[in-house]
């Protein structure tokens, strides 16, 4: 076991994999359950006529929760308004949450075309933080206990050393270790990235995007639709405690089981959300047709599922109707109580409360 001193850079952080028994019955049982639920989620997404339709709202929630772990907090209301029109009135926290979502989409594209590499992770962090910074070079990075300001971990230091450790991590991601379960591997990868802590800021959010990109890369998911940060928000103290115990005591099993449980619970949660969204879409398709009659537009129903808040120029931008007609559509839907008009400043938004409430619980 390498020597560890929380006050000194952990330059002796060992490369993966650790020397532990990966075939523990508990670990394998947990992985079987999580992989089954992931399989159901993947299958559910593949059966959808337009899987990308669901990503927007689900990944908005993932972005919101992942950012909240870092104490970057916005409200659902501001987030839903901002996603259809970003301007100077949007708070910095909300802009950062929206950048997380864009970083996730960007990461998926990079994995598809260039693979899951160090450059992918750097590019994701740059999107999240809206920066050109790369690997941190200076000394002095410390992780503190938020309650006491006590130093709990000092990550490795030095640009060359950090890049070597990231390259070793990259090799591990792409290596074929026979008998090593993919979800166990994901747990190891996530820990290692967080322990390397390669950036001056944005490590936590980049690491959580890394989780879902790994699942897509390993073909366990077809699209990045997993509500993983909701589990970490609810079990935040355990998350940090288990990571710390791996570093200090090489206690891998509780950490791996935590991540397996996170995947299983959130795969099941996301699966239920998708089922509820599709039932809502069927209901909206029927009722919108009754309200708009021969002017019915399936594209408008899609928009009502994709964006919890609508406004006139959103319909215009999506070529659903010109301004005056778009206004008539939204007013008719509001009169039928499918949407609720609400004024914010000079703007009128039409809120799909059924969709909002679906993600509020």
C-alpha positions in Angstrom: 0.0 0.0 0.0 1.5 3.4 -1.0 2.2 5.8 1.8 -0.4 8.5 2.1 -0.3 11.9 3.9 -3.3 14.1 3.3 -1.0 17.2 3.6 1.4 16.1 0.8 0.7 15.6 -2.9 -0.3 12.0 -3.5 2.3 11.5 -6.2 2.5 7.8 -5.4 -1.1 7.2 -6.4 -0.9 3.8 -8.0 -2.2 3.0 -11.4 -5.2 0.8 -12.0 -6.2 -2.0 -11.5 -5.8 -2.4 -7.7 -5.0 -5.9 -6.4 -8.3 -6.9 -5.0 -10.8 -9.8 -5.6 -13.1 -8.5 -8.3 -15.1 -11.8 -8.2 -16.6 -11.3 -4.8 -20.1 -12.7 -4.8 -21.5 -9.4 -3.4 -19.9 -7.4 -6.2 -21.0 -9.7 -8.9 -24.5 -9.9 -7.6 -24.7 -6.1 -7.5 -23.4 -5.8 -11.0 -25.8 -8.4 -12.4 -28.7 -6.4 -11.0 -27.4 -3.0 -12.3 -26.5 -4.4 -15.7 -30.0 -5.9 -16.0 -31.6 -2.5 -15.3 -29.2 -0.8 -17.7 -30.2 -3.3 -20.3 -33.9 -2.5 -19.8 -33.1 1.2 -20.0 -31.1 0.8 -23.2 -33.9 -1.3 -24.7 -36.5 1.3 -23.7 -34.5 4.1 -25.4 -34.0 2.0 -28.6 -37.7 1.5 -28.9 -38.4 5.2 -28.8 -39.3 6.8 -32.2 -37.0 9.7 -31.3 -34.7 8.9 -28.3 -33.1 12.4 -28.5 -36.5 13.9 -27.6 -36.1 12.7 -24.0 -32.5 13.7 -23.5 -33.2 17.4 -23.1 -35.3 17.4 -20.0 -33.7 14.4 -18.3 -30.2 15.7 -18.9 -31.3 19.1 -17.7 -32.1 17.4 -14.4 -28.8 15.6 -14.4 -27.0 18.9 -15.0 -28.9 20.6 -12.2 -28.1 17.8 -9.7 -24.5 17.4 -10.7 -23.9 21.1 -10.3 -25.7 21.2 -7.0 -23.2 18.7 -5.6 -20.6 21.5 -6.2 -22.9 24.0 -4.5 -23.9 25.6 -7.9 -27.6 26.0 -7.3 -30.3 27.2 -9.6 -34.1 26.8 -9.5 -36.1 24.7 -11.9 -38.0 27.7 -12.9 -35.0 29.8 -14.0 -33.4 26.7 -15.6 -36.5 26.0 -17.7 -36.8 29.6 -18.8 -33.1 29.9 -19.6 -32.9 26.8 -21.7 -35.1 28.4 -24.4 -33.6 31.9 -24.2 -30.3 32.7 -22.6 -29.7 36.4 -22.0 -28.0 38.7 -19.5 -30.7 38.2 -16.9 -29.8 34.5 -16.4 -27.8 34.0 -13.3 -24.2 32.7 -13.5 -25.2 29.5 -11.7 -27.8 28.7 -14.3 -25.4 29.4 -17.2 -23.0 27.0 -15.6 -25.7 24.3 -15.3 -26.5 24.8 -19.0 -22.8 24.5 -19.8 -22.7 21.1 -18.1 -25.4 19.9 -20.4 -23.6 21.2 -23.4 -20.4 19.6 -22.1 -22.2 16.2 -21.9 -23.4 16.4 -25.5 -20.0 17.5 -26.6 -18.4 14.6 -24.8 -20.7 12.1 -26.5 -19.7 13.5 -29.9 -16.0 13.3 -29.0 -16.3 9.7 -27.7 -18.0 8.7 -31.0 -15.4 10.3 -33.2 -12.2 10.4 -31.2 -12.7 7.9 -28.3 -12.6 8.4 -24.5 -9.2 10.0 -24.0 -7.4 12.6 -21.9 -8.2 15.2 -24.6 -11.9 14.3 -24.3 -11.8 15.0 -20.6 -9.9 18.3 -21.0 -12.4 19.4 -23.6 -15.4 18.5 -21.4 -13.9 20.5 -18.5 -13.3 23.5 -20.8 -16.9 23.4 -21.9 -18.1 23.2 -18.3 -15.9 26.1 -17.1 -16.0 28.1 -20.3 -12.2 28.3 -20.2 -9.1 27.5 -22.3 -7.2 26.1 -19.3 -5.9 22.6 -19.5 -4.1 20.3 -17.0 -3.2 22.2 -13.8 0.5 23.0 -13.5 1.0 24.9 -10.2 1.3 23.5 -6.7 -1.1 24.2 -3.9 -4.3 22.4 -4.9 -5.9 21.0 -1.7 -9.3 19.4 -1.1 -10.9 20.7 2.1 -13.6 19.5 4.5 -16.4 22.1 3.7 -17.5 22.2 7.4 -14.1 22.5 9.0 -11.8 23.7 6.2 -9.4 20.9 7.2 -7.3 19.5 4.4 -8.5 16.0 3.6 -6.6 15.3 0.4 -3.7 16.7 -1.6 -3.8 15.4 -5.2 -0.7 14.7 -7.4 1.2 17.7 -8.6 3.1 18.5 -11.7 1.9 18.7 -15.3 4.1 15.8 -16.5 3.1 13.5 -13.6 -0.6 14.3 -14.0 -0.5 13.6 -17.7 1.3 10.3 -17.1 -1.4 9.3 -14.7 -4.1 10.3 -17.1 -2.4 8.4 -19.9 -2.3 5.3 -17.6 -6.0 5.8 -16.9 -6.7 6.1 -20.6 -4.9 2.8 -21.3 -6.9 1.1 -18.5 -10.2 2.3 -19.9 -9.4 0.8 -23.3 -7.6 -2.4 -22.1 -9.5 -5.6 -22.2 -9.3 -7.2 -18.7 -11.0 -10.5 -18.9 -13.2 -11.2 -15.9 -13.4 -7.5 -14.9 -17.0 -6.5 -14.8 -17.7 -3.3 -16.7 -19.5 -1.6 -13.9 -16.7 -2.5 -11.5 -14.3 -1.0 -14.1 -16.4 2.2 -14.2 -16.1 2.5 -10.4 -12.4 2.2 -10.6 -12.1 4.7 -13.5 -14.3 7.3 -11.6 -12.2 7.0 -8.4 -8.9 7.3 -10.3 -10.0 10.4 -12.2 -11.1 12.1 -9.0 -7.9 11.1 -7.2 -5.8 12.5 -10.0 -7.9 15.7 -9.8 -6.2 17.0 -13.0 -7.9 20.4 -13.3 -7.9 23.6 -11.2 -11.7 23.4 -11.2 -14.5 21.3 -12.7 -13.1 17.9 -11.7 -16.3 16.6 -9.9 -18.6 17.5 -12.8 -16.2 16.1 -15.4 -15.9 12.9 -13.4 -19.6 12.5 -13.3 -19.9 13.0 -17.1 -17.1 10.5 -17.4 -19.4 7.9 -15.8 -22.1 8.1 -18.4 -19.6 8.5 -21.3 -18.0 5.3 -20.1 -21.3 3.5 -20.2 -22.0 4.7 -23.7 -18.4 3.8 -24.8 -18.9 0.3 -23.4 -22.3 0.0 -25.2 -24.1 -0.4 -22.0 -26.2 2.7 -23.0 -27.0 3.9 -26.5 -27.6 7.5 -25.4 -26.4 9.4 -22.3 -29.8 9.2 -20.5 -29.0 8.3 -16.9 -30.1 10.4 -13.9 -26.9 9.4 -12.0 -26.3 12.6 -10.0 -29.7 12.3 -8.3 -28.3 9.3 -6.3 -25.1 11.2 -5.3 -27.1 14.2 -4.2 -29.1 12.0 -1.9 -26.0 10.1 -0.7 -23.4 12.8 -0.9 -21.7 12.1 2.5 -21.3 8.4 1.6 -19.9 9.4 -1.8 -17.0 11.4 -0.3 -16.5 9.0 2.6 -16.1 5.9 0.4 -13.7 7.8 -1.9 -11.7 8.9 1.0 -11.5 5.4 2.5 -10.2 4.0 -0.8 -7.4 6.6 -0.7 -6.5 6.2 2.9 -7.3 2.5 3.6 -7.6 0.9 0.1 -11.2 -0.1 1.0 -12.4 -0.7 -2.5 -15.4 -2.9 -2.0 -17.8 -0.3 -0.3 -16.9 2.2 -3.0 -17.6 -0.2 -5.8 -20.9 -1.3 -4.3 -21.9 2.3 -3.8 -21.4 3.0 -7.5 -23.1 -0.2 -8.5 -26.1 0.8 -6.4 -26.0 4.3 -7.9 -26.3 2.8 -11.4 -29.0 0.4 -10.5 -31.2 2.9 -8.7 -30.8 5.6 -11.2 -31.3 3.3 -14.2 -34.6 2.2 -12.6 -35.5 5.8 -11.9 -34.7 6.9 -15.4 -36.6 4.0 -16.9 -39.7 5.1 -14.9 -39.2 8.7 -16.0 -39.1 7.6 -19.6 -42.3 5.6 -19.3 -44.0 8.5 -17.6 -42.9 10.9 -20.3 -44.1 8.6 -23.1 -47.5 8.3 -21.4 -47.6 12.0 -21.1 -46.7 12.4 -24.8 -49.6 10.0 -25.8 -52.0 12.0 -23.6 -50.8 15.3 -25.1 -51.0 14.0 -28.7 -54.6 13.1 -28.2 -55.7 16.2 -26.4 -53.7 18.7 -28.5 -55.4 17.1 -31.6 -58.8 17.7 -30.0 -57.9 21.3 -29.3 -56.2 22.3 -32.5 -58.2 20.0 -34.8 -57.0 20.3 -38.4 -54.1 22.6 -37.4 -52.7 19.8 -35.2 -48.9 19.5 -35.3 -47.0 16.5 -34.0 -43.9 18.7 -34.0 -45.7 20.9 -31.4 -46.3 17.9 -29.2 -42.6 17.0 -29.5 -41.7 20.5 -28.4 -44.1 20.3 -25.4 -42.1 17.2 -24.3 -38.7 18.6 -25.0 -39.2 21.9 -23.2 -41.2 22.3 -20.0 -41.6 26.0 -20.8 -42.7 27.3 -24.2 -42.9 30.7 -25.7 -44.0 32.1 -29.1 -40.6 32.6 -30.6 -39.6 29.0 -29.7 -42.4 27.8 -32.0 -41.2 30.2 -34.7 -37.6 29.0 -34.4 -38.7 25.4 -34.8 -40.8 26.3 -37.9 -44.0 25.2 -36.3 -45.9 28.5 -37.0 -45.4 32.1 -37.6 -45.7 34.5 -34.7 -49.4 35.3 -34.8 -50.4 31.6 -35.4 -48.0 30.4 -32.7 -49.7 32.8 -30.3 -53.1 31.4 -31.2 -51.9 27.8 -30.7 -50.5 28.6 -27.3 -53.5 30.5 -26.2 -55.8 27.6 -27.2 -53.7 25.1 -25.3 -53.7 27.4 -22.3 -57.5 27.7 -22.5 -57.7 23.9 -22.5 -55.5 23.9 -19.4 -52.7 21.9 -21.2 -50.4 24.9 -20.6 -50.4 27.7 -18.1 -49.4 31.2 -19.2 -47.1 33.0 -16.8 -45.5 36.4 -17.3 -41.8 37.0 -16.4 -40.9 40.6 -17.1 -42.0 41.4 -20.6 -42.1 37.7 -21.6 -45.0 35.3 -21.5 -44.1 31.6 -20.9 -46.5 28.7 -21.3 -45.7 26.1 -18.7 -46.3 22.4 -19.1 -46.9 21.6 -15.5 -47.5 17.9 -16.1 -43.9 17.6 -17.4 -42.5 19.9 -14.7 -44.2 17.9 -11.9 -42.9 14.7 -13.4 -39.3 15.7 -12.8 -40.0 17.5 -9.5 -40.7 14.3 -7.7 
